[in-house]
Amino acid sequence: LLAPVLGGLPYDLTPGQRGALDEILADASRPAGGRMLRLLHGGTGSGKTVVALLAAAWAAATHGRCAVLLCPTALLAHQHRDTAAEVLGGHGRWNVVCVAGGGGAAAAAEVRAGTIVVGTHAVLSPGFLGALPVPVAMAVVDEEQRF
């Protein structure tokens, strides 16, 4: 499922990134109903976000749901949205939606199976979550959140 995406990256995943991704996908492959709580730790620029994005894309496509990548700021949400669209956009399987601020119900209408929702804590609002047409397969909290 991810082979075309991995092949399209301008770099190869490091052994550590590949190992982390494999462990996350193994956990996410467990029978439904189980929770996966995992911390992916690394220094700035170590590739945590690409691993999280690939895992979220896999979960959304495999389970016919959407995945959420929660970011601490609107600026980072837009940057991650652009990265996700660049990495996943040419493969036809995924849709990327950004939610940062208002417009939750309108943004929720763009969500379908295979959508990666990138956004701030606005994705947690009832106006967005309650309007989603498909359930969330995986939620990733990227960076430090301040509520």
Helices and strands as residue ranges (DSSP letters): H 3-8, H 15-28, H 48-63, E 66-70, H 74-88, G 89-91, E 95-99, H 104-108, E 115-119, G 121-124, H 126-129, E 136-141
